[in-house]
Amino acid sequence: MTTETKTYYKKLTGCVMHYFRPDLQLHFFWSFFLTMLAIFWLPLLWLGIIATIIKEGLDWWSKGHWSWDDFWCGFAGWIFAIIFLHNIYNIWY
């Protein structure tokens, strides 16, 4: 790798980690991978968004606030998983 590529990579990862924090990444991937279980059984397609809503509801109940950042990242993970399932694996015939 050249020095220029390494510098670009460091800037890119710094930007990603600043705007897409590890806790938000967790919500995204948690929802994504739960939704991907629909490969085995189609009704599991709803699992990612249901888990996200339940998790935020429990946070609201225990901490007294609803985190929209967590919700939107979980929602985005769910949408990306649906797009992935539809386009790559042709889950709907």
PDB file of N, CA, C and O in Angstrom:
ATOM      1  N   MET A   1       0.840  -1.187   0.000  1.00  0.00           N
ATOM      2  CA  MET A   1       0.000   0.000   0.000  1.00  0.00           C
ATOM      3  C   MET A   1       0.877   1.240   0.000  1.00  0.00           C
ATOM      4  O   MET A   1       1.921   1.297   0.650  1.00  0.00           O
ATOM      5  N   THR A   2       0.430   2.199  -0.729  1.00  0.00           N
ATOM      6  CA  THR A   2       1.182   3.446  -0.751  1.00  0.00           C
ATOM      7  C   THR A   2       0.784   4.299   0.446  1.00  0.00           C
ATOM      8  O   THR A   2      -0.235   4.056   1.092  1.00  0.00           O
ATOM      9  N   THR A   3       1.594   5.286   0.724  1.00  0.00           N
ATOM     10  CA  THR A   3       1.329   6.204   1.831  1.00  0.00           C
ATOM     11  C   THR A   3       0.043   6.975   1.595  1.00  0.00           C
ATOM     12  O   THR A   3      -0.702   7.254   2.534  1.00  0.00           O
ATOM     13  N   GLU A   4      -0.216   7.320   0.337  1.00  0.00           N
ATOM     14  CA  GLU A   4      -1.431   8.062   0.007  1.00  0.00           C
ATOM     15  C   GLU A   4      -2.687   7.232   0.306  1.00  0.00           C
ATOM     16  O   GLU A   4      -3.679   7.758   0.810  1.00  0.00           O
ATOM     17  N   THR A   5      -2.635   5.949  -0.004  1.00  0.00           N
ATOM     18  CA  THR A   5      -3.765   5.061   0.262  1.00  0.00           C
ATOM     19  C   THR A   5      -3.985   4.906   1.762  1.00  0.00           C
ATOM     20  O   THR A   5      -5.124   4.924   2.229  1.00  0.00           O
ATOM     21  N   LYS A   6      -2.912   4.757   2.509  1.00  0.00           N
ATOM     22  CA  LYS A   6      -3.023   4.627   3.957  1.00  0.00           C
ATOM     23  C   LYS A   6      -3.603   5.896   4.578  1.00  0.00           C
ATOM     24  O   LYS A   6      -4.431   5.813   5.485  1.00  0.00           O
ATOM     25  N   THR A   7      -3.190   7.042   4.115  1.00  0.00           N
ATOM     26  CA  THR A   7      -3.711   8.313   4.618  1.00  0.00           C
ATOM     27  C   THR A   7      -5.200   8.431   4.321  1.00  0.00           C
ATOM     28  O   THR A   7      -5.974   8.849   5.182  1.00  0.00           O
ATOM     29  N   TYR A   8      -5.605   8.066   3.106  1.00  0.00           N
ATOM     30  CA  TYR A   8      -7.009   8.105   2.731  1.00  0.00           C
ATOM     31  C   TYR A   8      -7.824   7.151   3.612  1.00  0.00           C
ATOM     32  O   TYR A   8      -8.912   7.498   4.073  1.00  0.00           O
ATOM     33  N   TYR A   9      -7.287   5.946   3.840  1.00  0.00           N
ATOM     34  CA  TYR A   9      -7.964   4.957   4.670  1.00  0.00           C
ATOM     35  C   TYR A   9      -8.148   5.474   6.100  1.00  0.00           C
ATOM     36  O   TYR A   9      -9.216   5.302   6.687  1.00  0.00           O
ATOM     37  N   LYS A  10      -7.138   6.092   6.649  1.00  0.00           N
ATOM     38  CA  LYS A  10      -7.227   6.631   8.005  1.00  0.00           C
ATOM     39  C   LYS A  10      -8.263   7.741   8.093  1.00  0.00           C
ATOM     40  O   LYS A  10      -9.013   7.811   9.067  1.00  0.00           O
ATOM     41  N   LYS A  11      -8.315   8.608   7.089  1.00  0.00           N
ATOM     42  CA  LYS A  11      -9.312   9.687   7.073  1.00  0.00           C
ATOM     43  C   LYS A  11     -10.724   9.111   6.945  1.00  0.00           C
ATOM     44  O   LYS A  11     -11.651   9.558   7.622  1.00  0.00           O
ATOM     45  N   LEU A  12     -10.874   8.127   6.080  1.00  0.00           N
ATOM     46  CA  LEU A  12     -12.180   7.511   5.861  1.00  0.00           C
ATOM     47  C   LEU A  12     -12.684   6.808   7.116  1.00  0.00           C
ATOM     48  O   LEU A  12     -13.841   6.975   7.502  1.00  0.00           O
ATOM     49  N   THR A  13     -11.817   6.022   7.754  1.00  0.00           N
ATOM     50  CA  THR A  13     -12.242   5.321   8.965  1.00  0.00           C
ATOM     51  C   THR A  13     -12.508   6.293  10.098  1.00  0.00           C
ATOM     52  O   THR A  13     -13.417   6.067  10.896  1.00  0.00           O
ATOM     53  N   GLY A  14     -11.745   7.360  10.189  1.00  0.00           N
ATOM     54  CA  GLY A  14     -12.018   8.376  11.211  1.00  0.00           C
ATOM     55  C   GLY A  14     -13.375   9.012  11.024  1.00  0.00           C
ATOM     56  O   GLY A  14     -14.092   9.250  11.996  1.00  0.00           O
ATOM     57  N   CYS A  15     -13.739   9.292   9.778  1.00  0.00           N
ATOM     58  CA  CYS A  15     -15.045   9.876   9.471  1.00  0.00           C
ATOM     59  C   CYS A  15     -16.173   8.891   9.784  1.00  0.00           C
ATOM     60  O   CYS A  15     -17.185   9.264  10.379  1.00  0.00           O
ATOM     61  N   VAL A  16     -15.990   7.625   9.377  1.00  0.00           N
ATOM     62  CA  VAL A  16     -17.013   6.609   9.639  1.00  0.00           C
ATOM     63  C   VAL A  16     -17.204   6.425  11.140  1.00  0.00           C
ATOM     64  O   VAL A  16     -18.340   6.370  11.611  1.00  0.00           O
ATOM     65  N   MET A  17     -16.129   6.331  11.889  1.00  0.00           N
ATOM     66  CA  MET A  17     -16.242   6.116  13.334  1.00  0.00           C
ATOM     67  C   MET A  17     -16.810   7.334  14.058  1.00  0.00           C
ATOM     68  O   MET A  17     -17.388   7.198  15.136  1.00  0.00           O
ATOM     69  N   HIS A  18     -16.652   8.513  13.479  1.00  0.00           N
ATOM     70  CA  HIS A  18     -17.202   9.724  14.094  1.00  0.00           C
ATOM     71  C   HIS A  18     -18.716   9.777  13.918  1.00  0.00           C
ATOM     72  O   HIS A  18     -19.439  10.080  14.867  1.00  0.00           O
ATOM     73  N   TYR A  19     -19.197   9.490  12.727  1.00  0.00           N
ATOM     74  CA  TYR A  19     -20.630   9.605  12.440  1.00  0.00           C
ATOM     75  C   TYR A  19     -21.404   8.315  12.665  1.00  0.00           C
ATOM     76  O   TYR A  19     -22.606   8.354  12.928  1.00  0.00           O
ATOM     77  N   PHE A  20     -20.736   7.183  12.565  1.00  0.00           N
ATOM     78  CA  PHE A  20     -21.389   5.880  12.704  1.00  0.00           C
ATOM     79  C   PHE A  20     -20.689   5.132  13.831  1.00  0.00           C
ATOM     80  O   PHE A  20     -19.951   4.172  13.610  1.00  0.00           O
ATOM     81  N   ARG A  21     -20.949   5.608  15.051  1.00  0.00           N
ATOM     82  CA  ARG A  21     -20.281   5.115  16.255  1.00  0.00           C
ATOM     83  C   ARG A  21     -20.463   3.597  16.427  1.00  0.00           C
ATOM     84  O   ARG A  21     -21.391   3.020  15.859  1.00  0.00           O
ATOM     85  N   PRO A  22     -19.595   2.957  17.197  1.00  0.00           N
ATOM     86  CA  PRO A  22     -19.712   1.503  17.389  1.00  0.00           C
ATOM     87  C   PRO A  22     -21.066   1.066  17.945  1.00  0.00           C
ATOM     88  O   PRO A  22     -21.560   0.003  17.569  1.00  0.00           O
ATOM     89  N   ASP A  23     -21.677   1.852  18.828  1.00  0.00           N
ATOM     90  CA  ASP A  23     -22.986   1.438  19.345  1.00  0.00           C
ATOM     91  C   ASP A  23     -24.050   1.495  18.258  1.00  0.00           C
ATOM     92  O   ASP A  23     -24.977   0.685  18.268  1.00  0.00           O
ATOM     93  N   LEU A  24     -23.940   2.431  17.321  1.00  0.00           N
ATOM     94  CA  LEU A  24     -24.881   2.493  16.207  1.00  0.00           C
ATOM     95  C   LEU A  24     -24.625   1.357  15.220  1.00  0.00           C
ATOM     96  O   LEU A  24     -25.562   0.801  14.647  1.00  0.00           O
ATOM     97  N   GLN A  25     -23.357   1.018  15.027  1.00  0.00           N
ATOM     98  CA  GLN A  25     -23.021  -0.112  14.174  1.00  0.00           C
ATOM     99  C   GLN A  25     -23.613  -1.400  14.741  1.00  0.00           C
ATOM    100  O   GLN A  25     -24.082  -2.259  13.994  1.00  0.00           O
ATOM    101  N   LEU A  26     -23.587  -1.525  16.065  1.00  0.00           N
ATOM    102  CA  LEU A  26     -24.158  -2.700  16.714  1.00  0.00           C
ATOM    103  C   LEU A  26     -25.643  -2.825  16.396  1.00  0.00           C
ATOM    104  O   LEU A  26     -26.117  -3.914  16.074  1.00  0.00           O
ATOM    105  N   HIS A  27     -26.379  -1.720  16.483  1.00  0.00           N
ATOM    106  CA  HIS A  27     -27.812  -1.757  16.181  1.00  0.00           C
ATOM    107  C   HIS A  27     -28.050  -2.099  14.716  1.00  0.00           C
ATOM    108  O   HIS A  27     -28.963  -2.862  14.398  1.00  0.00           O
ATOM    109  N   PHE A  28     -27.245  -1.547  13.829  1.00  0.00           N
ATOM    110  CA  PHE A  28     -27.378  -1.834  12.401  1.00  0.00           C
ATOM    111  C   PHE A  28     -27.165  -3.320  12.131  1.00  0.00           C
ATOM    112  O   PHE A  28     -28.004  -3.967  11.504  1.00  0.00           O
ATOM    113  N   PHE A  29     -26.044  -3.860  12.603  1.00  0.00           N
ATOM    114  CA  PHE A  29     -25.717  -5.247  12.289  1.00  0.00           C
ATOM    115  C   PHE A  29     -26.602  -6.242  13.034  1.00  0.00           C
ATOM    116  O   PHE A  29     -26.900  -7.316  12.512  1.00  0.00           O
ATOM    117  N   TRP A  30     -27.020  -5.898  14.238  1.00  0.00           N
ATOM    118  CA  TRP A  30     -27.935  -6.763  14.993  1.00  0.00           C
ATOM    119  C   TRP A  30     -29.230  -6.923  14.201  1.00  0.00           C
ATOM    120  O   TRP A  30     -29.703  -8.043  14.011  1.00  0.00           O
ATOM    121  N   SER A  31     -29.804  -5.823  13.741  1.00  0.00           N
ATOM    122  CA  SER A  31     -31.038  -5.870  12.968  1.00  0.00           C
ATOM    123  C   SER A  31     -30.813  -6.571  11.622  1.00  0.00           C
ATOM    124  O   SER A  31     -31.648  -7.358  11.178  1.00  0.00           O
ATOM    125  N   PHE A  32     -29.696  -6.282  10.990  1.00  0.00           N
ATOM    126  CA  PHE A  32     -29.381  -6.891   9.699  1.00  0.00           C
ATOM    127  C   PHE A  32     -29.304  -8.406   9.816  1.00  0.00           C
ATOM    128  O   PHE A  32     -29.940  -9.117   9.038  1.00  0.00           O
ATOM    129  N   PHE A  33     -28.535  -8.908  10.775  1.00  0.00           N
ATOM    130  CA  PHE A  33     -28.333 -10.347  10.871  1.00  0.00           C
ATOM    131  C   PHE A  33     -29.574 -11.075  11.373  1.00  0.00           C
ATOM    132  O   PHE A  33     -29.815 -12.213  10.971  1.00  0.00           O
ATOM    133  N   LEU A  34     -30.364 -10.452  12.238  1.00  0.00           N
ATOM    134  CA  LEU A  34     -31.616 -11.091  12.638  1.00  0.00           C
ATOM    135  C   LEU A  34     -32.566 -11.199  11.450  1.00  0.00           C
ATOM    136  O   LEU A  34     -33.254 -12.208  11.294  1.00  0.00           O
ATOM    137  N   THR A  35     -32.607 -10.177  10.623  1.00  0.00           N
ATOM    138  CA  THR A  35     -33.465 -10.214   9.433  1.00  0.00           C
ATOM    139  C   THR A  35     -32.961 -11.242   8.431  1.00  0.00           C
ATOM    140  O   THR A  35     -33.759 -11.873   7.739  1.00  0.00           O
ATOM    141  N   MET A  36     -31.662 -11.414   8.347  1.00  0.00           N
ATOM    142  CA  MET A  36     -31.095 -12.383   7.406  1.00  0.00           C
ATOM    143  C   MET A  36     -31.482 -13.826   7.744  1.00  0.00           C
ATOM    144  O   MET A  36     -31.319 -14.719   6.912  1.00  0.00           O
ATOM    145  N   LEU A  37     -31.991 -14.059   8.950  1.00  0.00           N
ATOM    146  CA  LEU A  37     -32.477 -15.398   9.295  1.00  0.00           C
ATOM    147  C   LEU A  37     -33.681 -15.793   8.450  1.00  0.00           C
ATOM    148  O   LEU A  37     -34.079 -16.958   8.437  1.00  0.00           O
ATOM    149  N   ALA A  38     -34.263 -14.823   7.742  1.00  0.00           N
ATOM    150  CA  ALA A  38     -35.382 -15.110   6.842  1.00  0.00           C
ATOM    151  C   ALA A  38     -34.960 -16.004   5.683  1.00  0.00           C
ATOM    152  O   ALA A  38     -35.815 -16.508   4.955  1.00  0.00           O
ATOM    153  N   ILE A  39     -33.680 -16.206   5.501  1.00  0.00           N
ATOM    154  CA  ILE A  39     -33.211 -17.165   4.499  1.00  0.00           C
ATOM    155  C   ILE A  39     -33.759 -18.550   4.818  1.00  0.00           C
ATOM    156  O   ILE A  39     -34.068 -19.327   3.914  1.00  0.00           O
ATOM    157  N   PHE A  40     -33.875 -18.852   6.098  1.00  0.00           N
ATOM    158  CA  PHE A  40     -34.326 -20.167   6.530  1.00  0.00           C
ATOM    159  C   PHE A  40     -35.837 -20.268   6.667  1.00  0.00           C
ATOM    160  O   PHE A  40     -36.417 -21.323   6.410  1.00  0.00           O
ATOM    161  N   TRP A  41     -36.485 -19.162   7.075  1.00  0.00           N
ATOM    162  CA  TRP A  41     -37.933 -19.167   7.273  1.00  0.00           C
ATOM    163  C   TRP A  41     -38.438 -17.752   7.058  1.00  0.00           C
ATOM    164  O   TRP A  41     -38.082 -16.859   7.827  1.00  0.00           O
ATOM    165  N   LEU A  42     -39.250 -17.515   6.045  1.00  0.00           N
ATOM    166  CA  LEU A  42     -39.641 -16.186   5.598  1.00  0.00           C
ATOM    167  C   LEU A  42     -40.273 -15.298   6.680  1.00  0.00           C
ATOM    168  O   LEU A  42     -40.011 -14.095   6.678  1.00  0.00           O
ATOM    169  N   PRO A  43     -41.099 -15.828   7.613  1.00  0.00           N
ATOM    170  CA  PRO A  43     -41.652 -14.931   8.642  1.00  0.00           C
ATOM    171  C   PRO A  43     -40.602 -14.264   9.536  1.00  0.00           C
ATOM    172  O   PRO A  43     -40.906 -13.276  10.204  1.00  0.00           O
ATOM    173  N   LEU A  44     -39.391 -14.780   9.559  1.00  0.00           N
ATOM    174  CA  LEU A  44     -38.328 -14.147  10.341  1.00  0.00           C
ATOM    175  C   LEU A  44     -37.861 -12.833   9.722  1.00  0.00           C
ATOM    176  O   LEU A  44     -36.999 -12.153  10.279  1.00  0.00           O
ATOM    177  N   LEU A  45     -38.428 -12.478   8.578  1.00  0.00           N
ATOM    178  CA  LEU A  45     -38.120 -11.219   7.922  1.00  0.00           C
ATOM    179  C   LEU A  45     -38.414 -10.031   8.838  1.00  0.00           C
ATOM    180  O   LEU A  45     -37.758  -8.994   8.737  1.00  0.00           O
ATOM    181  N   TRP A  46     -39.375 -10.172   9.713  1.00  0.00           N
ATOM    182  CA  TRP A  46     -39.787  -9.091  10.620  1.00  0.00           C
ATOM    183  C   TRP A  46     -38.949  -9.038  11.894  1.00  0.00           C
ATOM    184  O   TRP A  46     -39.077  -8.086  12.664  1.00  0.00           O
ATOM    185  N   LEU A  47     -38.113 -10.011  12.131  1.00  0.00           N
ATOM    186  CA  LEU A  47     -37.386 -10.121  13.391  1.00  0.00           C
ATOM    187  C   LEU A  47     -36.482  -8.929  13.688  1.00  0.00           C
ATOM    188  O   LEU A  47     -36.405  -8.497  14.838  1.00  0.00           O
ATOM    189  N   GLY A  48     -35.800  -8.388  12.687  1.00  0.00           N
ATOM    190  CA  GLY A  48     -34.879  -7.275  12.898  1.00  0.00           C
ATOM    191  C   GLY A  48     -35.579  -6.023  13.387  1.00  0.00           C
ATOM    192  O   GLY A  48     -35.116  -5.392  14.338  1.00  0.00           O
ATOM    193  N   ILE A  49     -36.695  -5.646  12.752  1.00  0.00           N
ATOM    194  CA  ILE A  49     -37.399  -4.426  13.156  1.00  0.00           C
ATOM    195  C   ILE A  49     -38.121  -4.635  14.473  1.00  0.00           C
ATOM    196  O   ILE A  49     -38.190  -3.711  15.284  1.00  0.00           O
ATOM    197  N   ILE A  50     -38.662  -5.824  14.710  1.00  0.00           N
ATOM    198  CA  ILE A  50     -39.336  -6.100  15.981  1.00  0.00           C
ATOM    199  C   ILE A  50     -38.337  -6.036  17.131  1.00  0.00           C
ATOM    200  O   ILE A  50     -38.639  -5.461  18.177  1.00  0.00           O
ATOM    201  N   ALA A  51     -37.150  -6.620  16.952  1.00  0.00           N
ATOM    202  CA  ALA A  51     -36.119  -6.576  17.996  1.00  0.00           C
ATOM    203  C   ALA A  51     -35.673  -5.142  18.261  1.00  0.00           C
ATOM    204  O   ALA A  51     -35.428  -4.770  19.409  1.00  0.00           O
ATOM    205  N   THR A  52     -35.567  -4.335  17.205  1.00  0.00           N
ATOM    206  CA  THR A  52     -35.170  -2.936  17.370  1.00  0.00           C
ATOM    207  C   THR A  52     -36.214  -2.167  18.175  1.00  0.00           C
ATOM    208  O   THR A  52     -35.867  -1.421  19.090  1.00  0.00           O
ATOM    209  N   ILE A  53     -37.476  -2.343  17.841  1.00  0.00           N
ATOM    210  CA  ILE A  53     -38.552  -1.630  18.549  1.00  0.00           C
ATOM    211  C   ILE A  53     -38.645  -2.086  19.998  1.00  0.00           C
ATOM    212  O   ILE A  53     -38.811  -1.261  20.896  1.00  0.00           O
ATOM    213  N   ILE A  54     -38.541  -3.382  20.234  1.00  0.00           N
ATOM    214  CA  ILE A  54     -38.586  -3.888  21.618  1.00  0.00           C
ATOM    215  C   ILE A  54     -37.398  -3.356  22.419  1.00  0.00           C
ATOM    216  O   ILE A  54     -37.562  -2.943  23.567  1.00  0.00           O
ATOM    217  N   LYS A  55     -36.221  -3.363  21.830  1.00  0.00           N
ATOM    218  CA  LYS A  55     -35.029  -2.874  22.530  1.00  0.00           C
ATOM    219  C   LYS A  55     -35.179  -1.408  22.888  1.00  0.00           C
ATOM    220  O   LYS A  55     -34.850  -1.009  24.005  1.00  0.00           O
ATOM    221  N   GLU A  56     -35.670  -0.601  21.960  1.00  0.00           N
ATOM    222  CA  GLU A  56     -35.854   0.827  22.254  1.00  0.00           C
ATOM    223  C   GLU A  56     -36.976   1.051  23.259  1.00  0.00           C
ATOM    224  O   GLU A  56     -36.903   1.966  24.079  1.00  0.00           O
ATOM    225  N   GLY A  57     -38.002   0.226  23.199  1.00  0.00           N
ATOM    226  CA  GLY A  57     -39.069   0.306  24.196  1.00  0.00           C
ATOM    227  C   GLY A  57     -38.555  -0.012  25.593  1.00  0.00           C
ATOM    228  O   GLY A  57     -38.942   0.638  26.564  1.00  0.00           O
ATOM    229  N   LEU A  58     -37.689  -1.005  25.695  1.00  0.00           N
ATOM    230  CA  LEU A  58     -37.094  -1.339  26.997  1.00  0.00           C
ATOM    231  C   LEU A  58     -36.167  -0.226  27.483  1.00  0.00           C
ATOM    232  O   LEU A  58     -36.117   0.065  28.678  1.00  0.00           O
ATOM    233  N   ASP A  59     -35.435   0.394  26.561  1.00  0.00           N
ATOM    234  CA  ASP A  59     -34.607   1.547  26.937  1.00  0.00           C
ATOM    235  C   ASP A  59     -35.475   2.701  27.437  1.00  0.00           C
ATOM    236  O   ASP A  59     -35.133   3.372  28.411  1.00  0.00           O
ATOM    237  N   TRP A  60     -36.585   2.918  26.767  1.00  0.00           N
ATOM    238  CA  TRP A  60     -37.511   3.987  27.162  1.00  0.00           C
ATOM    239  C   TRP A  60     -38.052   3.718  28.556  1.00  0.00           C
ATOM    240  O   TRP A  60     -38.170   4.629  29.376  1.00  0.00           O
ATOM    241  N   TRP A  61     -38.382   2.455  28.816  1.00  0.00           N
ATOM    242  CA  TRP A  61     -38.936   2.074  30.115  1.00  0.00           C
ATOM    243  C   TRP A  61     -37.873   2.153  31.221  1.00  0.00           C
ATOM    244  O   TRP A  61     -38.152   2.636  32.319  1.00  0.00           O
ATOM    245  N   SER A  62     -36.647   1.676  30.926  1.00  0.00           N
ATOM    246  CA  SER A  62     -35.626   1.619  31.976  1.00  0.00           C
ATOM    247  C   SER A  62     -34.835   2.915  32.126  1.00  0.00           C
ATOM    248  O   SER A  62     -34.492   3.303  33.243  1.00  0.00           O
ATOM    249  N   LYS A  63     -34.543   3.589  31.015  1.00  0.00           N
ATOM    250  CA  LYS A  63     -33.708   4.792  31.072  1.00  0.00           C
ATOM    251  C   LYS A  63     -34.503   6.076  30.936  1.00  0.00           C
ATOM    252  O   LYS A  63     -33.987   7.161  31.204  1.00  0.00           O
ATOM    253  N   GLY A  64     -35.756   5.960  30.521  1.00  0.00           N
ATOM    254  CA  GLY A  64     -36.608   7.134  30.416  1.00  0.00           C
ATOM    255  C   GLY A  64     -36.460   7.922  29.133  1.00  0.00           C
ATOM    256  O   GLY A  64     -36.963   9.041  29.037  1.00  0.00           O
ATOM    257  N   HIS A  65     -35.773   7.356  28.132  1.00  0.00           N
ATOM    258  CA  HIS A  65     -35.666   8.062  26.854  1.00  0.00           C
ATOM    259  C   HIS A  65     -35.604   7.065  25.698  1.00  0.00           C
ATOM    260  O   HIS A  65     -35.153   5.930  25.847  1.00  0.00           O
ATOM    261  N   TRP A  66     -36.068   7.526  24.560  1.00  0.00           N
ATOM    262  CA  TRP A  66     -36.065   6.753  23.323  1.00  0.00           C
ATOM    263  C   TRP A  66     -34.917   7.280  22.468  1.00  0.00           C
ATOM    264  O   TRP A  66     -34.849   8.481  22.208  1.00  0.00           O
ATOM    265  N   SER A  67     -34.028   6.417  22.032  1.00  0.00           N
ATOM    266  CA  SER A  67     -32.886   6.841  21.223  1.00  0.00           C
ATOM    267  C   SER A  67     -33.224   6.689  19.749  1.00  0.00           C
ATOM    268  O   SER A  67     -33.274   5.577  19.222  1.00  0.00           O
ATOM    269  N   TRP A  68     -33.454   7.818  19.093  1.00  0.00           N
ATOM    270  CA  TRP A  68     -33.778   7.783  17.676  1.00  0.00           C
ATOM    271  C   TRP A  68     -32.592   7.339  16.834  1.00  0.00           C
ATOM    272  O   TRP A  68     -32.781   6.714  15.791  1.00  0.00           O
ATOM    273  N   ASP A  69     -31.373   7.648  17.265  1.00  0.00           N
ATOM    274  CA  ASP A  69     -30.189   7.185  16.531  1.00  0.00           C
ATOM    275  C   ASP A  69     -30.153   5.659  16.471  1.00  0.00           C
ATOM    276  O   ASP A  69     -29.921   5.077  15.411  1.00  0.00           O
ATOM    277  N   ASP A  70     -30.383   5.022  17.610  1.00  0.00           N
ATOM    278  CA  ASP A  70     -30.395   3.564  17.661  1.00  0.00           C
ATOM    279  C   ASP A  70     -31.506   3.003  16.784  1.00  0.00           C
ATOM    280  O   ASP A  70     -31.305   2.034  16.052  1.00  0.00           O
ATOM    281  N   PHE A  71     -32.678   3.624  16.867  1.00  0.00           N
ATOM    282  CA  PHE A  71     -33.814   3.144  16.081  1.00  0.00           C
ATOM    283  C   PHE A  71     -33.541   3.241  14.589  1.00  0.00           C
ATOM    284  O   PHE A  71     -33.766   2.276  13.859  1.00  0.00           O
ATOM    285  N   TRP A  72     -33.059   4.395  14.121  1.00  0.00           N
ATOM    286  CA  TRP A  72     -32.844   4.579  12.689  1.00  0.00           C
ATOM    287  C   TRP A  72     -31.736   3.678  12.163  1.00  0.00           C
ATOM    288  O   TRP A  72     -31.805   3.220  11.023  1.00  0.00           O
ATOM    289  N   CYS A  73     -30.723   3.420  12.967  1.00  0.00           N
ATOM    290  CA  CYS A  73     -29.664   2.499  12.519  1.00  0.00           C
ATOM    291  C   CYS A  73     -30.189   1.067  12.451  1.00  0.00           C
ATOM    292  O   CYS A  73     -29.854   0.328  11.525  1.00  0.00           O
ATOM    293  N   GLY A  74     -31.009   0.670  13.422  1.00  0.00           N
ATOM    294  CA  GLY A  74     -31.647  -0.641  13.367  1.00  0.00           C
ATOM    295  C   GLY A  74     -32.587  -0.758  12.183  1.00  0.00           C
ATOM    296  O   GLY A  74     -32.635  -1.794  11.520  1.00  0.00           O
ATOM    297  N   PHE A  75     -33.337   0.308  11.917  1.00  0.00           N
ATOM    298  CA  PHE A  75     -34.248   0.331  10.775  1.00  0.00           C
ATOM    299  C   PHE A  75     -33.474   0.223   9.459  1.00  0.00           C
ATOM    300  O   PHE A  75     -33.884  -0.497   8.549  1.00  0.00           O
ATOM    301  N   ALA A  76     -32.356   0.942   9.368  1.00  0.00           N
ATOM    302  CA  ALA A  76     -31.523   0.876   8.161  1.00  0.00           C
ATOM    303  C   ALA A  76     -30.967  -0.533   7.964  1.00  0.00           C
ATOM    304  O   ALA A  76     -30.915  -1.024   6.836  1.00  0.00           O
ATOM    305  N   GLY A  77     -30.549  -1.186   9.051  1.00  0.00           N
ATOM    306  CA  GLY A  77     -30.067  -2.561   8.951  1.00  0.00           C
ATOM    307  C   GLY A  77     -31.147  -3.501   8.449  1.00  0.00           C
ATOM    308  O   GLY A  77     -30.877  -4.407   7.660  1.00  0.00           O
ATOM    309  N   TRP A  78     -32.376  -3.282   8.911  1.00  0.00           N
ATOM    310  CA  TRP A  78     -33.512  -4.094   8.478  1.00  0.00           C
ATOM    311  C   TRP A  78     -33.774  -3.892   6.986  1.00  0.00           C
ATOM    312  O   TRP A  78     -33.971  -4.858   6.250  1.00  0.00           O
ATOM    313  N   ILE A  79     -33.776  -2.634   6.545  1.00  0.00           N
ATOM    314  CA  ILE A  79     -34.017  -2.327   5.132  1.00  0.00           C
ATOM    315  C   ILE A  79     -32.914  -2.918   4.248  1.00  0.00           C
ATOM    316  O   ILE A  79     -33.203  -3.506   3.206  1.00  0.00           O
ATOM    317  N   PHE A  80     -31.665  -2.765   4.658  1.00  0.00           N
ATOM    318  CA  PHE A  80     -30.564  -3.325   3.874  1.00  0.00           C
ATOM    319  C   PHE A  80     -30.668  -4.842   3.783  1.00  0.00           C
ATOM    320  O   PHE A  80     -30.371  -5.417   2.736  1.00  0.00           O
ATOM    321  N   ALA A  81     -31.083  -5.495   4.856  1.00  0.00           N
ATOM    322  CA  ALA A  81     -31.236  -6.950   4.820  1.00  0.00           C
ATOM    323  C   ALA A  81     -32.353  -7.352   3.871  1.00  0.00           C
ATOM    324  O   ALA A  81     -32.214  -8.329   3.136  1.00  0.00           O
ATOM    325  N   ILE A  82     -33.461  -6.615   3.872  1.00  0.00           N
ATOM    326  CA  ILE A  82     -34.559  -6.918   2.945  1.00  0.00           C
ATOM    327  C   ILE A  82     -34.088  -6.751   1.502  1.00  0.00           C
ATOM    328  O   ILE A  82     -34.364  -7.600   0.655  1.00  0.00           O
ATOM    329  N   ILE A  83     -33.384  -5.670   1.226  1.00  0.00           N
ATOM    330  CA  ILE A  83     -32.857  -5.448  -0.129  1.00  0.00           C
ATOM    331  C   ILE A  83     -31.887  -6.565  -0.509  1.00  0.00           C
ATOM    332  O   ILE A  83     -31.923  -7.074  -1.629  1.00  0.00           O
ATOM    333  N   PHE A  84     -31.028  -6.937   0.427  1.00  0.00           N
ATOM    334  CA  PHE A  84     -30.056  -8.002   0.171  1.00  0.00           C
ATOM    335  C   PHE A  84     -30.764  -9.320  -0.124  1.00  0.00           C
ATOM    336  O   PHE A  84     -30.418 -10.011  -1.082  1.00  0.00           O
ATOM    337  N   LEU A  85     -31.749  -9.667   0.692  1.00  0.00           N
ATOM    338  CA  LEU A  85     -32.480 -10.911   0.481  1.00  0.00           C
ATOM    339  C   LEU A  85     -33.215 -10.899  -0.857  1.00  0.00           C
ATOM    340  O   LEU A  85     -33.224 -11.895  -1.580  1.00  0.00           O
ATOM    341  N   HIS A  86     -33.811  -9.796  -1.168  1.00  0.00           N
ATOM    342  CA  HIS A  86     -34.597  -9.718  -2.397  1.00  0.00           C
ATOM    343  C   HIS A  86     -33.714  -9.772  -3.643  1.00  0.00           C
ATOM    344  O   HIS A  86     -34.032 -10.489  -4.591  1.00  0.00           O
ATOM    345  N   ASN A  87     -32.633  -9.041  -3.653  1.00  0.00           N
ATOM    346  CA  ASN A  87     -31.802  -8.946  -4.855  1.00  0.00           C
ATOM    347  C   ASN A  87     -30.792 -10.076  -5.008  1.00  0.00           C
ATOM    348  O   ASN A  87     -30.551 -10.538  -6.124  1.00  0.00           O
ATOM    349  N   ILE A  88     -30.213 -10.515  -3.937  1.00  0.00           N
ATOM    350  CA  ILE A  88     -29.139 -11.502  -4.046  1.00  0.00           C
ATOM    351  C   ILE A  88     -29.667 -12.934  -4.035  1.00  0.00           C
ATOM    352  O   ILE A  88     -29.271 -13.747  -4.870  1.00  0.00           O
ATOM    353  N   TYR A  89     -30.539 -13.239  -3.115  1.00  0.00           N
ATOM    354  CA  TYR A  89     -30.997 -14.616  -2.972  1.00  0.00           C
ATOM    355  C   TYR A  89     -32.344 -14.896  -3.613  1.00  0.00           C
ATOM    356  O   TYR A  89     -32.789 -16.044  -3.622  1.00  0.00           O
ATOM    357  N   ASN A  90     -33.012 -13.868  -4.157  1.00  0.00           N
ATOM    358  CA  ASN A  90     -34.319 -14.044  -4.791  1.00  0.00           C
ATOM    359  C   ASN A  90     -35.259 -14.839  -3.899  1.00  0.00           C
ATOM    360  O   ASN A  90     -35.820 -15.853  -4.314  1.00  0.00           O
ATOM    361  N   ILE A  91     -35.423 -14.369  -2.670  1.00  0.00           N
ATOM    362  CA  ILE A  91     -36.232 -15.091  -1.691  1.00  0.00           C
ATOM    363  C   ILE A  91     -37.712 -15.114  -2.082  1.00  0.00           C
ATOM    364  O   ILE A  91     -38.454 -16.016  -1.694  1.00  0.00           O
ATOM    365  N   TRP A  92     -38.132 -14.096  -2.865  1.00  0.00           N
ATOM    366  CA  TRP A  92     -39.510 -14.099  -3.354  1.00  0.00           C
ATOM    367  C   TRP A  92     -39.489 -14.555  -4.805  1.00  0.00           C
ATOM    368  O   TRP A  92     -38.803 -13.960  -5.635  1.00  0.00           O
ATOM    369  N   TYR A  93     -40.209 -15.568  -5.101  1.00  0.00           N
ATOM    370  CA  TYR A  93     -40.168 -16.176  -6.434  1.00  0.00           C
ATOM    371  C   TYR A  93     -41.132 -15.507  -7.372  1.00  0.00           C
ATOM    372  O   TYR A  93     -41.228 -15.893  -8.537  1.00  0.00           O
TER     373      TYR A  93
END
